[in-house]
Amino acid sequence: MDKTELMFRELTEANGISGFEDEVADLMAGYVKDVAKVRYDNLGSLVAEKKGKSDRPRVMIAGHMDEIGFMVRTVTKKGFIKFLPIGGWWGHVALSQRVMIKTRKGEFVGVIGSKAPHILKADERKKVLDIADMYIDVGAAGKFDVKKNLGVRPGDPIVPISDFVILGNKKTYAAKAWDDRIGVAAVIDVLHKIGKAHPNTVYGVGTVQEEVGLRGARTSASLVDPDVAFAVDVTIATDTPGCDGAGEDLGSGAGIMVLDGSAIPSRRLRDFVIDVAEKEKIPYVLTALARGGTDSGTIQFNKSGVPCLTFVVPTRYIHGHVGVIHRKDYDSLVKLLTAVVKRLDAKRVASFTRS
């Protein structure tokens, strides 16, 4: 593995559902501490400040540290764990998967189960199984007391288990939590690649609790007070069977979001980024996502408003136990975002808003 692949493995295999991002924050801090000053907001978002030639404009680049997962709701009398979703889940992708339950006594592997298909009624077979009808089996049997022996209690986090894997096409990678450890990786890389001569101050931010309402973006934006901001996230790859083939193929380049469910980006900022991509001959694709949002959706509301734009990496099978990305898209995104940040002086940033 090269240096980037090793970072991908470390970040994606870290456990950090919404509200429990400390493990990811510690990794991110370790990667950026030599190039930026690290601090945290009161909700837990990491803010890495890197000064350039000027205190302003303040450029915020946000990747959210949290991943979707589950939380213990209760333990049945026979020791099976009922659970709640943290973030958006579709029932079919959760069933039969392995998960890690983190309790005060340690980490324990479980399997998500449900009523066997052999005993389902005909109408039940046609429905998507609701998470409320599932449970987690950690080896409950006989007189084994799950609560006492494993320390399981309501509120304990439950994380999908999925190792980082390089696929047959060596430029493609499978792992959990690309949403949004790929954004965290991009923030880390850009902070390293912009050097010291950028005409601004850059704030690389690892936000918390994005998957449950863009919460860390609000508190970190209040701390940073950005003049311009970028979120880095994922979008749905549309190159698989049954998709609309809108162009968001793996390997198509850096994704530039023209619309999502939380924000219409600054058109002046968007056009500037496209111009940079074309001038630098960096592959890119314009993409939209009618449902779902990114940290831009909250950052844009800071004070009197912030010009925002979201960069994305096309990803297959998001909001499940494993997703697939292409290295070219990540490299293109980092190259483009780095080139953009180096051009963001006070005059340029002022041009994104009406005076």
C-alpha positions in Angstrom: 0.0 0.0 0.0 1.1 3.6 -0.7 0.9 6.4 1.9 -2.6 7.4 0.8 -4.0 3.8 0.9 -2.6 3.4 4.4 -4.3 6.6 5.5 -7.6 5.3 3.9 -7.3 2.1 5.8 -6.6 3.7 9.1 -9.5 6.3 8.8 -12.1 3.9 7.4 -11.4 1.1 9.9 -11.6 3.6 12.8 -15.0 3.5 14.7 -16.9 6.7 15.0 -20.6 6.9 14.7 -22.4 10.2 15.2 -21.7 11.4 18.8 -18.8 9.0 19.3 -16.1 10.5 16.9 -13.2 10.6 19.3 -11.2 7.8 17.7 -11.4 9.5 14.3 -10.6 12.9 15.8 -7.4 11.5 17.4 -6.3 10.1 14.1 -7.0 13.3 12.2 -5.2 15.4 14.8 -2.2 13.1 14.4 -2.1 13.7 10.7 -2.3 17.5 10.8 -0.6 18.5 14.0 2.7 19.2 12.2 1.2 21.7 9.7 -1.7 23.3 11.6 -2.8 24.4 15.1 -5.5 22.0 16.4 -8.4 22.9 18.7 -12.0 21.7 19.2 -15.4 23.3 19.4 -17.6 22.5 22.4 -19.5 19.8 20.4 -16.3 18.0 19.5 -15.5 19.1 16.0 -11.8 19.3 15.2 -10.5 22.7 13.8 -7.0 22.8 12.3 -5.9 26.3 11.6 -3.1 26.9 9.0 -2.0 30.5 8.6 -0.9 31.8 5.2 0.1 35.3 4.1 -3.0 36.9 5.5 -5.5 36.4 8.4 -8.4 36.8 6.0 -10.1 35.6 4.0 -10.8 32.6 6.2 -11.3 29.5 4.2 -13.1 26.6 5.8 -12.8 23.0 4.4 -15.0 20.6 6.2 -15.2 16.8 6.1 -17.4 15.1 8.7 -15.8 12.5 11.0 -18.9 10.6 11.8 -20.3 7.5 10.1 -23.8 5.9 10.2 -24.3 3.2 12.8 -26.6 2.1 15.5 -27.2 2.5 19.3 -28.4 0.0 21.9 -32.0 0.6 22.8 -32.6 -2.4 25.2 -31.7 -6.0 25.9 -34.4 -8.6 25.8 -34.9 -11.2 28.6 -33.1 -13.8 26.5 -30.1 -11.5 25.8 -30.8 -10.2 22.3 -30.1 -6.6 21.7 -32.7 -4.3 20.2 -31.2 -1.2 18.6 -31.8 2.2 17.0 -30.4 3.5 13.7 -28.0 6.5 13.9 -28.2 8.1 10.5 -30.1 6.9 7.4 -30.4 3.1 7.0 -32.4 0.9 4.6 -33.4 -2.2 6.4 -32.3 -4.7 3.7 -28.6 -3.6 3.8 -28.3 -4.1 7.6 -29.7 -7.6 7.9 -27.1 -10.4 8.6 -24.2 -8.0 8.8 -21.6 -8.1 11.6 -21.3 -5.2 14.0 -19.1 -4.1 16.9 -20.8 -3.1 20.2 -18.7 -0.9 22.3 -19.5 -1.2 26.0 -17.9 -0.2 29.3 -16.4 -3.7 29.5 -15.0 -3.8 26.0 -15.8 -4.4 22.3 -18.0 -7.3 21.3 -18.9 -8.7 17.9 -22.6 -9.3 17.1 -24.7 -10.3 14.1 -27.9 -8.5 13.0 -30.7 -11.1 12.8 -34.4 -11.3 12.3 -37.2 -13.8 11.9 -36.0 -16.6 9.5 -37.4 -16.2 5.9 -38.7 -19.8 6.1 -41.4 -18.8 8.6 -42.4 -15.4 7.1 -45.9 -15.1 5.8 -46.2 -14.4 2.0 -47.0 -10.7 2.5 -44.1 -10.3 4.9 -41.7 -11.6 2.3 -42.6 -8.6 0.0 -41.8 -5.9 2.5 -38.5 -4.2 3.4 -37.8 -5.4 6.9 -38.0 -2.6 9.5 -35.0 -2.2 11.8 -37.4 -2.3 14.7 -38.0 -5.9 13.8 -34.3 -6.8 13.9 -32.0 -7.6 16.8 -28.3 -8.2 17.4 -27.1 -11.6 18.5 -23.9 -11.5 20.6 -24.0 -15.1 21.5 -27.1 -15.1 23.8 -27.7 -18.7 25.0 -28.8 -20.5 28.1 -28.0 -18.7 31.3 -25.4 -16.4 29.7 -26.2 -12.8 31.1 -25.4 -10.4 28.3 -26.0 -7.3 30.5 -23.8 -8.5 33.3 -21.0 -10.3 31.3 -20.7 -7.8 28.4 -21.8 -4.6 30.2 -24.3 -3.8 27.5 -26.7 -0.9 28.3 -28.9 1.6 26.4 -26.9 4.2 24.6 -23.9 2.1 23.8 -22.6 2.7 20.2 -22.8 0.0 17.6 -20.5 0.2 14.5 -20.5 -1.7 11.2 -17.6 -4.1 10.7 -15.9 -3.9 7.3 -12.2 -3.9 6.6 -10.5 -1.7 4.0 -9.8 -3.8 0.8 -8.1 -3.0 -2.5 -10.2 -4.6 -5.2 -9.2 -6.4 -8.4 -9.0 -3.1 -10.1 -6.1 -1.7 -8.0 -7.5 1.8 -8.3 -10.7 0.9 -6.6 -11.2 0.4 -2.8 -13.9 -1.1 -0.7 -14.5 -0.1 2.9 -17.0 1.2 5.4 -17.4 4.9 6.3 -16.2 6.5 3.0 -19.1 8.8 4.0 -17.2 10.7 5.2 -13.7 9.5 6.0 -12.9 10.3 2.4 -13.7 14.0 3.2 -11.5 13.8 6.3 -8.7 12.4 4.2 -9.1 15.2 1.7 -8.9 17.9 4.4 -5.7 16.3 5.7 -4.1 16.2 2.3 -5.1 19.7 1.3 -3.6 21.1 4.5 -0.3 19.4 3.6 -0.3 20.3 -0.1 -1.1 24.0 0.0 2.3 24.9 1.4 2.8 28.2 3.3 2.3 30.8 0.5 -1.5 30.7 0.3 -3.1 34.2 0.5 -5.5 33.4 3.3 -5.9 31.4 6.5 -7.2 27.9 6.0 -9.3 26.0 8.6 -9.4 22.2 8.0 -12.4 21.0 10.0 -13.5 17.5 11.0 -17.1 18.0 11.9 -19.2 15.8 14.2 -22.8 14.6 14.0 -23.3 15.4 10.3 -25.4 12.3 9.7 -28.0 13.3 12.3 -28.5 16.9 11.3 -25.3 18.7 10.3 -24.8 19.7 13.9 -21.0 20.0 14.1 -21.0 22.2 11.0 -23.0 24.8 12.8 -20.8 24.9 15.9 -17.5 24.8 14.0 -18.6 27.5 11.6 -19.4 29.7 14.5 -15.9 29.2 15.8 -14.1 29.6 12.5 -16.3 32.5 11.1 -15.4 31.7 7.5 -15.5 34.0 4.5 -15.8 31.1 2.1 -16.3 27.4 2.8 -16.2 24.0 1.2 -17.6 20.7 2.3 -16.1 17.5 1.1 -18.4 14.5 1.0 -19.6 11.6 -1.2 -22.3 11.4 -3.9 -24.0 8.4 -5.3 -22.2 6.8 -8.2 -24.6 6.2 -11.1 -22.7 3.7 -13.1 -24.1 0.5 -11.6 -27.0 -1.5 -13.1 -30.4 0.1 -12.4 -29.0 3.7 -12.0 -29.8 6.5 -14.4 -26.2 6.8 -15.8 -26.1 10.6 -15.2 -22.3 10.7 -15.4 -21.1 10.2 -11.9 -19.1 7.2 -12.8 -16.2 5.9 -10.8 -13.1 7.4 -12.3 -14.8 10.5 -13.7 -12.9 12.9 -11.6 -13.6 15.4 -8.8 -17.3 15.8 -8.2 -18.7 19.4 -7.9 -22.1 19.5 -6.4 -24.5 21.9 -8.2 -27.4 21.0 -5.9 -28.2 18.9 -2.9 -31.1 18.7 -0.5 -29.6 21.2 1.9 -28.0 23.8 -0.3 -27.8 25.6 -3.7 -24.1 26.5 -3.9 -22.8 30.0 -4.6 -23.0 30.2 -8.4 -20.0 32.6 -8.6 -17.9 30.3 -6.4 -19.1 27.3 -8.5 -18.1 28.9 -11.8 -14.7 29.9 -10.4 -14.0 26.4 -9.3 -15.0 25.0 -12.8 -12.7 27.6 -14.4 -9.8 26.5 -12.3 -10.5 22.8 -13.1 -10.5 23.5 -16.8 -7.4 25.8 -16.7 -5.5 23.1 -14.7 -6.9 20.3 -16.9 -8.2 18.5 -13.8 -11.0 15.9 -14.5 -14.3 16.8 -12.9 -18.0 16.0 -13.1 -21.0 18.1 -12.1 -23.4 16.3 -9.9 -26.7 16.8 -8.0 -28.5 15.0 -5.2 -32.1 16.0 -4.7 -32.3 14.2 -1.3 -29.7 14.4 1.5 -27.5 17.2 2.5 -23.9 18.1 3.4 -22.2 20.4 5.9 -22.5 23.3 3.3 -26.2 23.3 4.2 -25.5 24.6 7.7 -22.2 26.5 7.1 -24.0 28.8 4.6 -26.1 30.3 7.4 -23.3 31.5 9.6 -23.8 35.2 10.5 -25.0 37.0 7.3 -24.2 34.1 5.0 -21.2 32.3 3.6 -20.5 31.4 0.0 -20.3 27.6 0.0 -19.6 24.7 -2.4 -19.5 21.0 -1.9 -16.8 18.7 -3.4 -17.7 15.0 -3.7 -16.3 11.6 -4.5 -18.7 9.3 -6.5 -19.3 6.3 -4.2 -21.1 3.0 -4.7 -23.4 1.6 -2.0 -23.3 4.5 0.4 -25.2 4.2 3.8 -24.4 0.5 4.1 -21.6 -1.7 5.5 -19.3 -1.3 2.5 -18.8 1.3 -0.3 -16.6 1.5 -3.3 -14.6 4.4 -4.6 -12.0 5.1 -7.3 -8.6 6.6 -6.5 -8.6 8.9 -9.6 -11.6 10.8 -8.2 -10.0 11.4 -4.8 -6.7 12.5 -6.3 -8.5 14.9 -8.7 -10.5 16.3 -5.9 -7.5 17.0 -3.7 -5.6 18.6 -6.7 -8.5 20.8 -7.6 -9.3 21.9 -4.0 -5.7 22.7 -3.4 -5.5 24.8 -6.6 -8.6 26.6 -5.7 -7.5 27.5 -2.1 -4.2 28.9 -3.4 -6.1 31.4 -5.5 -8.5 32.6 -2.8 -7.2 36.1 -1.8 -9.4 38.8 -0.4 -10.3 40.3 -3.8 -11.3 36.9 -5.2 -13.5 36.0 -2.2 -15.2 39.4 -2.3 -16.2 38.7 -5.9 -18.4 35.8 -4.7 -20.9 38.1 -3.0 -22.8 41.2 -4.1 -21.5 44.5 -2.7 
